[in-house]
Structures are given as C-alpha cells and as structure tokens.
Amino acid sequence: MANTVAIKRRIGSVKNTRQITRAMELVAASKMKKAQAHATATRDYRKSAKAILTRLSTISDVSINPLFVTRPVKTHLVIVITSDLGLAGGYDGNVIKEITARLEANAKAKTDTHLVTIGRKGGQFLSRLKNINISSAYPMFSKDTSPADIRPIIVDMMKQYEEEKIDSASIIYTEFISNLSQEVKVLDVLPAKLGDGEQIKQEKDDRAISELEVAIFEPNIEAIVEDAVLRLIEVQLWQALLEAQASEYSMRMVAMKNATDNAGEIIDDLTLEYNTARQADITQQIAEIVGGAEAVKQT
C-alpha cells in the first residue's frame, strides 16, 4: 500500500511539472513570434547600411579613417551574447562552446582577449575561468530597448580601437534561421570593413544610393563616413541582439515542448506501475482473506 501511495505522489508531482513546462512553452512561443518579426524586419536595414557605406567609400578615401586601419592583432575584444535565464536547451551552451574555442585559439596565437558579456549566463560562466579579462558585463537587453541604449558599448569599443588598446573586435551571437534551426555566428566588426560586393536589388535602395552622387555633405564627407561607421557597427550589434532573442525564445519553446512530452511519457509509465502495484495489493489482500477463511473452517 505504501508503494502505491509513493507512486501516486510522484504522478502528482510530474503532472504539476508538466503544467509549468506547458505554460513556459506557450509564453516562449508568444515571445518568439514577436522577436522573430523584429529580427527579420531589420535585416534589410543592415544590408542597406553596408551598401551605403560602400558607396561612400567610392566618393572619399575611407582608409584614412582610423577605424578602417588593419594592424597585427595583439588584443581582441569579443562581445558575447547569451541569455539571463536557463531552460533554453543548448542555446547558451552553443555560444559558450564557441567563445571557449576562440579563447583557446587566441591563447595559442598569444593574443590577449577582452570580453564584454551581454546576458548573465555567459557572464557567470566566463567569470569562473582563470586569467580572463571581462571588461564589462550587462544583463540581456529587453525587447523595449532602443539602439541608443547599446550605443555606450559601441562608443567605448570604437574609442579603444582608435587609441590602439584593442586591435580587433567581434560579436558572438546566435542567428535565428527557423523555429527549429539556429546557428552560432562570429561577426567581425573592427576593423571596419566595406561591403562584401553584395548588390542591393530593391529599386528603392538603388535610388537611395544613386542620390549620394549629387548629395552635398555637411560638414564634410569624412565626418559623414565616421558617423556612418558608428551607425553601421551599432546596427550590427542591434541586429545580433534581435537575432539572439528570437533564437533564445525559439529554443526555449522547443525545450519546454520536449519537457512537456517527456513528462507525459513519465506519467504514462508511472500510471502503469501504479496500476500494477495496486493490482498486486488487491491480489495479496484477496489471498489473505481466503487464507483467513480457510483457517477459520479448519478450527
């Protein structure tokens, strides 16, 4: 009897857990749809920013801008984007695996690594490693955050590059591909690079770029280029954050769905075990009653 009581308690506990994971799955699904819409809506803006900067480079020699200067890499700054919360499958683990590989590669190349962490999970992991220089740590930005909120990170990074305190900068994040597919990406942002030759196919983008040929730049083209680099790096980090949020919610939704399904299977197994134990108790009780009746007859 005691065994059936214990099994019944376990069934109740698993059912409560299933209700929680089901609720978390629905919440993650709702947030994922919004985050996915934001991430996909701004991808064209990032491409257009690169194209405009490339067009500006044909008007002025951008190589004189210190942010475009390439030099031997002695110090590498890496911005790592993870989540604040767990229960998202392999989301944080995949990013941590990538940054660990990058740290090992930099160590072999005798390159110092400075880290900027966005998301508590990545910060907690990296803070436990020895000889790791974490320049700053931030919680994951909320969905209501504007690009202006991340500008201090960009301005500080550009200042360090101009002062030659760092020689390169990268962003490690998770790019949203589909609900079932996300991929960890490494995006190099400094030294600033021109567009990779990609063509803007939309007519509206073609018109916007052609207007640069007759535009008058104030105060001068060099100042415009410098501001354009700031905006380009800003939009790259902002896009990485949007992609990371969409990936996090997607992977959490899948993880919670799997947990809910597994809880259902455990409940089925425990129910079968409970019925078997209960049937054994009933059989034992019947046997005891029959044995007691036979003993009474014999007396």
Secondary structure, 3 states (H helix, E strand, C coil): CHHHHHHHHHHHHHHHHHHHHHHHHHHHHHHHHHHHHHHHHCHHHHHHHHHHHHHHHHHCCHHHCHHHCCCCCCEEEEEEECCCCCCCCCHHHHHHHHHHHHHHHHHHCCCEEEEEEECHHHHHHHHCCCCCEEEEEECCCCCCCCHHHHHHHHHHHHHHHHCCCCCEEEEEEEEEEECCEEEEEEEEEECCCCCCCCCCCCHHHHHHHHHHHHCCCCCCHHHHHHHHHHHHHHHHHHHHHHHHHHHHHHHHHHHHHHHHHHHHHHHHHHHHHHHHHHHHHHHHHHHHHHHHHHHHHHC
